[in-house]
């Protein structure tokens, strides 16, 4: 049995895998086993793994016959199920690590009796070799000690770090005792629940404030390089984490950082979402935000230091206003013209929701004394009716909109009745 099991996961990375394995083989920590798990690659990756492992008895090839759906969960779990070490670490098969990485993580964990150890990393742009700090690099400024007891506030701090597993070392007994594995699905980003499960379960963490691994980015075929609906899978992990916390009676302690995590993912993914997929993203987010009170949403925004744009985006989701949500993501400048606003909401949210917004505008306008102003404009026979005048025109036809809403309700009831009859005809 080795002291540290290192799990290397690979899939169609024939141009990178040898560099990655060589960096692991060069570790100054000698008592290691290396489980190289290939997730059914269709290129020469499996052969390169077999050839490399044949020359080093510490390396064990685990070659899965078929590619699993989603991300690396199946491959990573296969490595965890075969690991024998007291400690477990991970390496992405297209990344590479410093020779001292696992020795330093292992030493820090032993010195402080920690369940976890974590180091810094840098991103390396594929093709150019440019190295850059990841998005959470500034969070290291908050860490002045080499070891932290993971009480609830401190756990909140570490949950805000990027969830990657390949810069950490895990006590295997913790993973086995808590049955911690990567959730398998047809989506990606399974490292996020794993990150939560491990941090919330651990008693303490040691930190090594050194860059010890290099994560390749902008590689063709890489999950993070995608800019399509597959990115939305990350929000399914909210339910996974939510359920896990609730099953342990911990939801009240962690609901604000969990929602904060959702908001951060919303920020990142919404910027990459093409206009034709924004409605799909909105529909995924609405039920998630619906699980939290207005006060909890406000606290999550405040405690994660979110700016005005994110506040508007979150508010639109919480209030189920797709028109506002889409406008927040629109690249064109916003408009204070109520006519433009009304047209935007009609196009994106439909008649029913625009009617609701119109009533809200009417109430605010009446309360603000704008009715009298509007009447004066009419009496003065002004011909240059502006956007606010047009908006009051919408207020005037509110009764028509109300009647239309009633008609829509009637149609929906009839459709529901019709669909119910069809459902009854389906075989069990």
C-alpha positions in Angstrom: 0.0 0.0 0.0 1.4 3.4 -1.1 1.4 6.5 1.1 -0.2 8.6 -1.7 -2.4 7.5 -4.6 -2.3 9.8 -7.6 -5.2 9.5 -10.0 -4.5 10.8 -13.5 -7.6 11.0 -15.7 -7.3 11.2 -19.5 -9.5 11.4 -22.6 -8.3 12.0 -26.2 -5.2 14.0 -25.1 -2.5 12.2 -27.1 -0.5 15.4 -27.5 -0.2 16.1 -23.8 -0.4 12.8 -21.8 3.3 12.0 -22.0 4.3 15.3 -20.5 1.7 15.0 -17.8 2.8 11.4 -16.8 6.5 12.4 -16.9 5.8 15.2 -14.4 4.1 12.8 -12.1 6.9 10.2 -12.4 9.4 13.0 -11.4 7.8 13.5 -8.0 10.2 13.8 -5.1 7.8 11.9 -2.9 8.7 8.3 -3.7 6.0 6.3 -1.9 3.3 6.8 -4.5 1.1 4.7 -6.8 -0.2 6.3 -10.0 -3.5 5.1 -11.4 -3.9 6.3 -15.0 -7.6 6.1 -15.9 -8.4 6.6 -19.6 -12.1 7.2 -20.3 -12.4 5.3 -23.6 -10.2 7.5 -25.8 -10.4 7.1 -29.5 -7.0 8.4 -30.3 -3.5 7.1 -29.4 -3.8 8.1 -25.7 -4.4 4.5 -24.4 -1.4 3.2 -26.2 0.8 5.9 -24.9 -0.4 5.2 -21.4 0.3 1.5 -21.7 3.8 2.2 -23.0 4.6 4.6 -20.2 3.2 2.4 -17.5 5.2 -0.6 -18.7 8.4 1.3 -17.9 7.5 2.3 -14.3 6.0 -0.2 -11.8 4.4 2.6 -9.8 2.1 3.3 -12.7 -1.1 1.3 -13.2 -3.1 1.7 -16.4 -6.9 1.6 -16.0 -8.3 1.7 -19.6 -12.1 2.0 -19.8 -13.5 0.4 -22.9 -16.1 3.1 -23.6 -16.3 6.8 -23.1 -18.6 7.7 -20.2 -21.3 10.4 -20.6 -20.5 13.8 -19.2 -17.2 14.7 -17.6 -14.5 12.9 -15.7 -16.7 11.5 -12.9 -16.7 7.9 -14.0 -12.9 7.8 -14.6 -12.1 9.6 -11.3 -14.4 7.3 -9.4 -12.7 4.3 -11.0 -9.4 5.6 -9.7 -10.8 6.2 -6.2 -12.2 2.6 -6.1 -8.8 1.2 -6.9 -6.7 3.5 -4.7 -4.9 2.0 -1.7 -3.0 5.0 -0.4 -3.5 6.8 2.9 -3.8 10.0 0.8 -5.3 10.7 -2.6 -4.5 13.3 -5.2 -5.5 14.0 -8.8 -3.9 15.2 -12.0 -5.7 16.1 -15.2 -4.0 14.2 -18.0 -3.3 17.4 -20.0 -1.8 19.3 -17.1 1.6 19.0 -15.5 2.9 19.5 -12.0 6.1 20.6 -10.2 8.4 17.7 -8.9 7.8 18.7 -5.3 4.0 19.1 -5.5 2.8 16.0 -3.7 5.7 16.0 -1.3 4.8 19.5 -0.1 1.1 18.8 0.1 1.8 15.6 2.0 4.2 17.2 4.4 1.7 20.1 5.1 -1.1 17.7 5.8 1.0 15.5 8.1 2.5 18.5 10.0 -0.9 19.9 10.9 -2.9 16.7 11.1 -5.3 18.0 8.4 -7.8 16.1 6.3 -7.0 18.2 3.2 -4.1 20.2 1.8 -4.3 22.7 -1.1 -1.7 24.6 -3.2 -1.9 27.4 -5.8 -1.9 26.8 -9.5 -1.5 28.7 -12.7 -3.3 28.5 -16.1 -1.2 27.9 -19.2 -2.7 28.9 -22.5 -2.5 26.1 -25.0 -0.4 27.0 -28.1 1.2 30.1 -26.7 2.5 28.8 -23.3 1.4 32.0 -21.6 0.9 31.5 -17.9 -1.7 33.5 -15.9 -3.3 33.5 -12.5 -6.7 31.9 -12.2 -9.8 33.9 -11.2 -9.5 33.0 -7.5 -5.8 34.0 -7.1 -6.8 37.0 -5.0 -8.4 34.9 -2.4 -5.0 33.7 -1.2 -4.4 37.1 0.3 -7.0 36.2 2.9 -4.9 33.2 4.0 -2.1 34.1 6.4 -1.9 30.8 8.3 -0.6 27.4 7.1 -3.6 25.5 8.7 -7.3 26.2 9.3 -9.9 24.5 11.3 -12.9 24.2 9.1 -15.6 25.7 11.3 -18.6 27.0 9.4 -17.3 30.6 8.6 -13.9 29.2 7.5 -15.5 26.6 5.4 -17.5 29.4 3.7 -14.2 31.0 2.8 -12.7 27.9 1.2 -15.9 27.1 -0.7 -15.4 30.3 -2.7 -12.2 28.9 -4.2 -12.4 27.3 -7.6 -13.6 23.7 -7.1 -10.8 21.9 -8.9 -9.6 18.7 -7.2 -6.2 18.5 -8.8 -4.5 21.1 -6.5 -5.5 19.2 -3.3 -4.6 16.2 -1.3 -7.4 14.2 0.4 -7.2 11.9 3.4 -8.7 8.7 1.8 -10.3 7.6 5.1 -12.4 10.8 5.0 -13.6 10.0 1.4 -14.5 6.5 2.3 -16.1 7.3 5.6 -18.3 9.9 4.1 -18.9 8.0 0.8 -17.6 10.9 -1.2 -17.5 10.4 -4.9 -17.9 12.5 -8.0 -21.6 12.5 -9.0 -22.1 10.7 -12.4 -24.4 12.3 -14.9 -24.5 13.3 -18.6 -23.2 16.8 -17.6 -19.9 18.3 -16.6 -18.4 20.2 -13.6 -18.7 17.3 -11.3 -15.8 18.6 -9.3 -18.1 21.2 -7.7 -20.2 18.8 -5.6 -17.0 16.9 -4.7 -15.4 20.1 -3.6 -18.4 20.8 -1.3 -18.6 17.3 0.1 -15.0 17.2 1.0 -14.7 20.7 2.6 -17.9 20.4 4.6 -16.9 16.9 5.8 -13.3 17.7 6.7 -12.1 18.9 10.1 -9.2 21.0 8.8 -7.2 22.0 5.8 -3.5 22.8 5.3 -2.5 25.4 2.7 0.7 25.6 0.6 0.9 29.1 -0.9 3.0 28.1 -3.8 2.2 27.4 -7.5 2.8 23.7 -7.8 0.7 22.7 -10.9 -0.2 24.1 -14.3 -3.6 23.8 -15.8 -3.9 23.9 -19.6 -6.7 26.1 -20.9 -8.1 27.0 -24.4 -7.4 23.5 -25.6 -9.7 22.2 -28.4 -12.3 19.8 -27.0 -11.9 21.0 -23.4 -15.0 21.4 -21.3 -14.2 25.0 -20.3 -13.8 25.9 -24.0 -17.4 25.1 -24.8 -19.9 28.0 -25.2 -23.2 26.2 -25.6 -26.0 24.6 -23.6 -23.6 22.1 -22.1 -22.5 24.8 -19.7 -26.0 24.8 -18.2 -25.3 21.4 -16.6 -23.4 23.0 -13.8 -26.7 24.2 -12.3 -27.9 20.7 -11.9 -25.2 20.3 -9.2 -27.1 22.9 -7.1 -29.7 20.3 -6.5 -27.1 17.6 -5.8 -25.4 19.8 -3.2 -28.7 21.1 -1.8 -29.9 17.5 -1.2 -26.7 16.4 0.3 -26.6 19.3 2.8 -30.3 18.8 3.7 -29.7 15.1 4.3 -27.1 16.0 6.9 -29.1 18.8 8.5 -26.7 21.4 7.3 -28.7 23.4 4.8 -29.4 26.4 7.1 -25.6 26.8 7.7 -24.7 26.7 4.0 -27.6 28.0 1.9 -26.1 31.5 1.5 -22.8 30.3 0.1 -24.6 27.7 -2.0 -26.8 30.4 -3.6 -23.7 32.6 -3.9 -22.1 29.8 -5.9 -25.1 29.7 -8.2 -25.0 33.5 -8.7 -21.3 33.3 -9.5 -21.9 30.5 -12.1 -24.8 32.6 -13.5 -22.5 35.5 -14.0 -19.9 33.5 -15.7 -22.2 31.4 -17.9 -24.6 34.2 -18.9 -21.7 36.1 -20.5 -21.1 33.1 -22.7 -24.7 32.3 -23.5 -25.9 33.2 -27.1 -29.2 35.1 -27.3 -31.1 32.0 -28.6 -30.3 30.1 -25.4 -31.0 32.8 -22.9 -34.6 31.6 -22.3 -33.3 28.1 -21.6 -30.8 29.5 -19.1 -33.5 31.6 -17.5 -35.9 28.7 -17.2 -33.2 26.6 -15.4 -32.4 29.5 -12.9 -35.9 30.4 -12.0 -36.8 27.3 -9.9 -33.4 27.5 -8.2 -33.9 31.0 -7.1 -37.5 30.1 -6.1 -36.1 28.0 -3.3 -34.6 31.0 -1.5 -36.3 34.0 0.2 -35.7 37.5 -0.9 -33.6 38.2 2.2 -31.4 35.2 1.5 -30.9 36.3 -2.1 -29.9 39.8 -0.9 -27.5 38.4 1.6 -25.9 36.1 -1.0 -25.3 39.0 -3.3 -23.9 41.2 -0.5 -21.6 38.6 1.0 -20.2 37.7 -2.4 -19.6 41.4 -3.2 -21.6 41.3 -6.4 -22.0 44.5 -8.4 -25.0 46.3 -9.7 -25.2 44.4 -13.0 -25.4 41.0 -11.1 -27.9 42.5 -8.7 -30.2 43.3 -11.6 -29.7 39.9 -13.2 -30.5 38.1 -10.0 -33.5 40.3 -9.3 -34.9 39.6 -12.8 -34.6 35.8 -12.2 -36.1 36.1 -8.7 -39.1 38.0 -10.0 -39.4 35.8 -13.0 -39.0 38.7 -15.5 -37.4 37.3 -18.6 -37.6 40.6 -20.4 -35.5 42.2 -17.7 -33.1 39.2 -17.7 -32.6 39.3 -21.4 -32.1 43.1 -21.4 -29.4 42.7 -18.7 -27.6 40.4 -21.1 -28.2 42.5 -24.2 -25.1 44.1 -25.7 -27.1 47.2 -26.8 -27.2 50.1 -24.3 -30.2 50.2 -22.1 -33.0 52.8 -22.5 -35.0 54.9 -20.1 -37.7 55.3 -22.8 -40.8 53.4 -21.5 -41.9 52.7 -25.0 -38.6 50.9 -25.8 -39.0 49.1 -22.5 -42.6 48.1 -23.2 -41.6 46.8 -26.7 -38.7 44.8 -25.3 -40.9 43.1 -22.7 -43.6 42.4 -25.3 -41.1 40.7 -27.5 -39.4 38.7 -24.8 -42.0 38.2 -22.1 -45.3 38.3 -23.9 -48.6 40.1 -23.2 -49.4 38.7 -19.8 -46.1 39.8 -18.2 -46.1 43.2 -20.0 -49.6 43.8 -18.6 -48.3 43.1 -15.1 -45.4 45.6 -15.6 -47.8 48.2 -17.0 -50.0 48.0 -13.9 -46.9 48.3 -11.7 -45.8 51.4 -13.7 -49.3 52.9 -13.4 -49.3 52.5 -9.6 -45.9 54.1 -9.3 -46.8 56.9 -11.6 -50.0 57.7 -9.9 -48.3 57.7 -6.5 -45.7 60.1 -7.9 -48.2 62.6 -9.2 -47.5 61.9 -12.9 -51.2 61.6 -13.7 -51.7 65.3 -13.2 -48.6 66.1 -15.3 -50.0 63.9 -18.1 -53.4 65.7 -18.0 -51.7 69.1 -18.2 -49.8 67.9 -21.3 -53.1 66.9 -22.9 -54.7 70.2 -22.0 -51.8 72.1 -23.5 -52.3 70.2 -26.7 -48.6 69.3 -26.9 -48.0 67.4 -30.1 -44.5 66.0 -29.2 -45.8 63.0 -27.2 -42.8 61.3 -25.6 -42.2 57.8 -24.3 -43.8 58.4 -21.0 -47.0 59.6 -22.7 -47.0 56.4 -24.7 -46.5 54.4 -21.6 -49.6 56.1 -20.1 -51.4 55.1 -23.3 -50.6 51.5 -22.3 -52.1 52.3 -18.9 -55.3 53.4 -20.5 -55.7 50.0 -22.3 -55.0 48.1 -19.1 -58.6 46.9 -19.1 -58.2 45.4 -22.5 -55.1 43.6 -21.3 -57.0 42.3 -18.3 -59.7 40.9 -20.6 -57.0 39.3 -22.7 -55.5 37.7 -19.6 -59.0 36.3 -18.8 -59.2 34.9 -22.3 -55.7 33.4 -22.0 -56.7 31.8 -18.7 -59.8 30.3 -20.3 -57.7 28.9 -23.2 -55.1 27.5 -20.8 -57.8 25.7 -18.8 -59.3 24.2 -21.9 -55.8 23.1 -23.0 -55.1 21.6 -19.6 -58.4 19.7 -19.8 -57.6 18.5 -23.3 -54.1 17.4 -22.2 -55.5 15.6 -19.2 -57.8 13.6 -21.5 -54.8 12.6 -23.6 -52.7 11.6 -20.6 -55.5 9.3 -19.6 -55.2 7.5 -22.9 -51.5 6.7 -22.4 -50.6 3.1 -21.5 -49.1 2.7 -18.0 
